[in-house]
Amino acid sequence: MPFDLPPVTRNLLIANIVIFLLQQVMGDVILQYFALWPWGPDHLFQAGQGVVSIGFRPWQLITYAFLHGGIPHILFNMIALYMFGGTIERTFGARNFLVYYFVCAVTAAVAQLLVVQWFTHGFYPTLGASGAIFGLLLAFGMLYPHEKVMLMFLPLPMPAWLFVTGYAVVELVMGVTGTEAGVAHFAHLGGMLGGIVLIQYWRGRLPLKPKRRLLR
C-alpha cells in the first residue's frame, strides 16, 4: 500500500486519531453531545455535580463517525481506511470521495436509528467510523471486484467481490440473530446500502439521473 495517501483520506485519518485522543482527555462529556443517540425525548443523567439532558441532535449524524469506543475499534477502522480509502479517493476524486464517505456515514446512522426505534428500543450511544468504512469496502468490491484481499485473521486471498459479499452476509446474520449485541451491524449494512445507491446513481442506473455520469 502506498504511503503517499491522497489528501482527504490522510485528513480523515488525522481527524479520527486527534478526536480519539481528545476523547481520552474529555471522557464521557464528548459522548454526551457528539455520539449518536436515539430519536425521541431526551433522557436525564447524573453527571458530575449536576444533571444533563442527553438525546438526538442533527449534527450527531456526522460527529458520531469520528468517535470510537477503544483502541481496537479505532485501529480496525483506521487500518481499513488506510487500505481502501486511497484507492477509492483516486478513483472518485477528492470531492466525490468526501461526499461518498459522509453519505455512507449518514445512511449508516439512519439505519441504526431506525433499528433502535423499531426493534431494540434501547437508549445507548452509537459511535465509530465503521458505517463509512463499510461503504468503502462496498465501493472497492464493486469497482475492483477481482482484486485480491485477505482477512487479517485468515491469510487466504480472495476476490474483493467475494470478500465484500461474504462480509455483508455475516453482518446480516449477526444483526438478525443478535450476535455481538454491542456492535451496530445494521449501521454497517446501512453504510453499504448508502454506498451502492450512490455508486449506481453516479453510473446513471437509477431513475434519477446525474447531470453527467461519474462512473462506468
Secondary structure, 3 states (H helix, E strand, C coil): CCCCCCHHHHHHHHHHHHHHHHHHHHCHHHHHHHCECCCCCCEEEEECCEEEEECCCCCHHHHHHHCCCCHHHHHHHHHHHHHHHHHHHHHHCHHHHHHHHHHHHHHHHHHHHHHHHHHHCCCCCECCCHHHHHHHHHHHHHHCCCCEEEECCEEEEEEHHHHHHHHHHHHHHHHHHCCCCCCCHHHHHHHHHHHHHHHHHHCCCCCCCCCCCCCC
